[in-house]
């Protein structure tokens, strides 16, 4: 096995609640009010829709706001990884990944483990480019029992809600997360910060029409059936645990580029990233003043500056 290469769950598609669009010659993230399931292939218009997207919609053209899913692992931390993350905006390489206590940081002398004071107290996080970044791997359908669709987000509400749900489900089911019949749901709410405009976040519940008791009974029956066939869930979780630990960072440079474009845009004043929980907002006063000052400076350079 290659050293320094993180082995992540096999991904066969993406789940998103937004997209990157071109406006005034710039590619910017734009929020949506529904899920879209895509492949891992892009064209000029963006990510190509996965064939399963159409089968999940209740009718042709209907909005997709819930998806029946299962988890690949029993360990909640293997299915959802959330960290404070700072990317190199030029190359897409992760520069620093932390949890609020410690971080792994790429330095001229190599990757070092350092204290992580969270973005608010970190010197290199100034500018708002270090943000919470979560990745949730989910199974959709039974065509590939080890293949997953990945949902990425930089939204506090989604990360907090998904983290809590996974731990609660793990507790009440006796650790049978991988066999629980679950559903990914899109929820909306308004806050003072969003100026009463709706914001959307992602939640995880038991399947529609099923009680928690029924879901747990279903999970126990499925787990026993797997064990009878020789399926070793504990070994699968352990293999994934070692795979994540094999590399300093989960994202490679190849994967980091599209992530930076979609979730860590250059100008945060022009709108929140597609995976965040905030709706798109107008540029703030500070941004307007900065742009005006820059414009005046450029004019001075053109007319008589160096």
N, C-alpha and C positions, 0 to 999 in steps of 0.2 A: 504494500500500500504506500502511496506517495506521502511523504512526511510534510506536515504543515498545511494539508488540504482538508478542510472540514467536509465531512460526509453528511449531507443534509437529506431529508426525506425526498424521494423521487417526486418531481413535480410534472404533472401532465397538463396543467391549466391554471388559470388565474380567476379570482373572484374580486371584482372591483365595484365601487360605488361612485365612480367618476372616470374621467378620461383626460388626456392631454389634447388641447385644441390649439390651432394657430390663430392668433389675433394680432393684427398690425405687424406682421412679420416675426412675431415671437410665439414660441410654444409655451403655453401656460396650462396648469391643471384646472379642471372645471368639475365641480361637484355634480352629482346626479341624485335622483330620488328613487333609485331602484338598483338592484344588483345586475351586473352583466358578467356572464361566465365566458371567458375567452381562452383561446389557445395560447401558446407561447410564441406565436409568429405574428410579426407586424408587417403592415404595408403603409402606404402614404397616409391613409386615413386613420391608422392606429392599429390596435390589437385586433386580430381576426376573431370573430365570435366562434366559440366552441360549439360543435353540433348539439351538445347536451343542453345548451342554453334554451333552445327552442322547445325541447321536451319538458323542461321544468316549468315553463310558463303555463298558467291555467287556460289561456286561449291565445290565439294568434294576435300579437301586438299588445297583449296585456303586460302590465308592469310586473317585474319579478321582485317580490319583497320578502320571500321566504324560500329556503332551500333545504330539503331533507338531507342530512349529513350524518356521518359517523366519524369518530376519531381513529387515528391509526395507533395511538399509544394509550396506555393506562396512566402514565405519568403526565400530569397536566403541564409541567414545565417543558416537556418534549414537544407537545402539540403547539403551545403558545410560548414564543420567546419574545420578551419585551425588554428593551434596553434604551438608555440614553445613547444616541448615536451621532457622531460627527463624521461626515464624508468629505473627502477631497473633491471639491466641486469641479475640478478640471479633469480628473481621471476616473472618478466614481469609486475609488478605493476607500474602504473604511479607515479613518484615521484614529478614532477613539470610540470605544464601546464600554459603557459603565452601567452600574446599577444603583448609583447614589452612595455607595460605600467604597467600592474599588472599581478600577477600570483597566482595560488593556489599551495601551496607546502606542501607536507607531512613531518611533523616534529615529533620528539618524543612527543611533547605535542599536537599533532593533526594537522589537515589541517589548514594552515594559509594563509591569503591573504597578499601578499608582493609586493614590487615594482619589475618590470621585466625589466632589462636593455637590453634585447635581449642576445642571446648566446655569442656575441663578448665581452660583458661587464660584464658577470656573472661569479662569482667565481666558482660556482658548475658546470658550463657548460664546464669547461676546459676539453680538450680531445676529443671534437667534438661529444659527445654523445647526446647533446641537439640539436634538428634539427626541422625545419618546418615539420609539419605532418598534412596532410589533409585527410578528409574522405568525399566522395561524394556519396550520396544515390540516386539511379536511378531506375525507373521502366522500365522493358523490357517485352513487351507483355501485355496481358490483363487477364492472368489466375488468377493473384492475385493482385487486384488493390491497396492493402495496403502493399504488400510485395515488398522489394527492393533488388537490387544488389548493393554491396558497392565497390567503387573504392578507394583504399588507395594509397597515394603517399607521398614521402618526397622531391619531385622535385620542385624547385623554379618556373621553367617555367610552369609546369602544374598548380600549385596552383595559380600563378599570372594570367594566362590566363583564368582559370575557374572562378576565382573571378570576373574578369573584365566582362566576357561574361554574367554571371548571373546578375550582376547589370545593364548592358546595356539592356539585354532582359527584365528585370523587369521594367525598365524605359519606353522603347518603347511600351511595351504591356499593360501598365497601371496596372501592378501587376498581370498579368495572367500567371505566370510561370508554374503553375501546369498543364495547358491545352495546352501549346505550344508544337507543334510537333518538337522535337529536335533530334540531332544526335551527338553521341560521336565519335570524330575522332582522329586518331593517326597521328601526324605530326612529321617531322624530320627537323633538321637543323644542321649546323656545326659552331663551334666557335673556337676562339684561345685557349680557355681553354680545349676544347675537342681534341686539336691537329688535327683539321680538320676532325676528325672522326665524323660520324653522331650520333646525340643524338636524342632521341624521347621524345615527351611530348604530353599531351592530351588536346584537344580543344573541345568546345561545339558549334555547329552551328545549323541552321534550317535544316530540312530534305533535302536531295539531291533532286533536281528537283523542289523545292518549294522556292518562293521568300519570303522575310521577310514580305511583305504585306499580302501574302496568308497565311503565318503561323499565323500572328496576327488575321486575319479574322477567321481562323480555331479555334484558341484559344478562341475567343469571342463567337463563335457559341457553342463550347463545354461547355464553362462556363455557358452560358444561359440554355443549356440543363440539366446540373447538378443541377442548382438552381431550375429548374422546377420540378425536381424529389425529391427535398428536401436535396440534398447533400450540407452540410455546410462546405465549405473549410476553412473559417475563424476559425471555432471551431476546425477543425483538426490541423491547424497551432498552435493554442493556446494550445491544448493538448500536442503537441510535444514540445512546448516551456517549459511548466511546467515539462514534462518528463526529458528533458535534465538538467533542473535546480535542479532536485530532488537529484542528486548525485554530489559529489565533482569532480569526474573524469568520462569521458565517457567510457573508457576501463576498464574492470574488469581484475583480475589477469589471469583468464582463457583465455581471448582474447589477453592479452598483450604478452604472451609467443610467439605465432606464429608471432605477429607483430614485436617483437624485433628481432627474427631470420631472418625475411625477409627484414626489413627496417632499422634496427639498428645493423648491424653485428659487431662482436667484433673488427675486424681489418679493419679499413677503408682504409688502404694502399693497401689491396688486391683487392679492387674494390668497386664500389658504390652499394648501396642497390638497389634492383629490382624496387623500386618505385621512385627512383631518376631520374633526367633528364640526368645525366652524363653517358657516356659510361664507360666500365671497363678500368682502367688504370693500368700501371705497378707500382710496389712499388717505392716510392720515395727514394732519397738518405738518408734522415734522418731515414727512416724505415730500410733501409739496414744496416746503421751504428749501429742502436739500436740493431738489431738482431745479428750483429757480436759481439758487446760488450757483449750481453747476453750469446752468445755462448762461448766466451772466459771466462767469469765469471763462467759458469757451468763447463767448463773444469778444471778450477782452483780448484773448489770445489771437483770434482771427484778425481783429482790427489793428493791434499794435503790440501784442505780447510776443514773447520769445518763441 
